[in-house]
């Protein structure tokens, strides 16, 4: 990710979120429950991932989040 500091905890959190989204596209509350992260942490990282173009959303709130073609590749570069 170009615009985000990739500290270990943030990288692990974004990886967990992306792994969940690769299995099934869903909303932030579902991701929070599935990953045992707080809703605010998930929302923050979803916004960061969206800004980088790694994920996108569709529909109206609550958004359904989807992984783009970049997916996990962009996290490490």
N, C-alpha and C positions, 0 to 999 in steps of 0.2 A: 504494500500500500504506500503510495507516494506521499500522502499528506498526513499520515497518522504515525505517531511513534509506535513501533511494534515492540512494546515491553512484553515480557513473558506472559503475564496474566491476561493482558488484552488479546494477545495472539491466541492463547488457549480458549478464551471466551468466544472470539470470532470463529475459531475452528469448530467449537461445539455448535454454535448457531448454524454455520454452513453445513455441517454434517446432518443436523436435524432438517434443514431445508432441502438438502439433496434427497432425503428419504420421502418427504412430503411437504408441499407448500402449505403454509398455514399462517396464522396471525401471531402477534407478539405474545399474547397471553398463553397460547398453546406452547410456544417455544420456551417461555419462562418455566412453565410447569414441567415440560419434558427434560429440560436441562438443569433444573433445580437452581436457576439463577433468578434474581429479582426482576420484576417487570421493567423497572427503570434502567437496569443494566442492559437488558435485552434491547430495549428501545434505543438507548444510546448507541449501542454497537450496530443496530440495524441502520440507523441514520448514517453512521460512519461508512458502513459497507455500501449503502446506496450512493453516497457522495462519490465513492471510488468507482462505481459502476459494476460492482461485483454482484449486487442483487438489485431487484426492482420490485415494485408493488403494483397490484391491480385492484380495481374496485374502489369503493368508498370505505370510510372507516367502519369497523376495524379492517385495515388493509390485509390482504393476503400477500405474503412475501414470497418471491420466486428467485432462484439462483439464475444469473445470466450465463452466457457462454464462457465468461471469464472464470466464474466459480472460484475454486480454491487456488488456482494458479497465481492470482495476483496478490495473495496474502504474503507470500514469502519474497517476492521480487522487490 
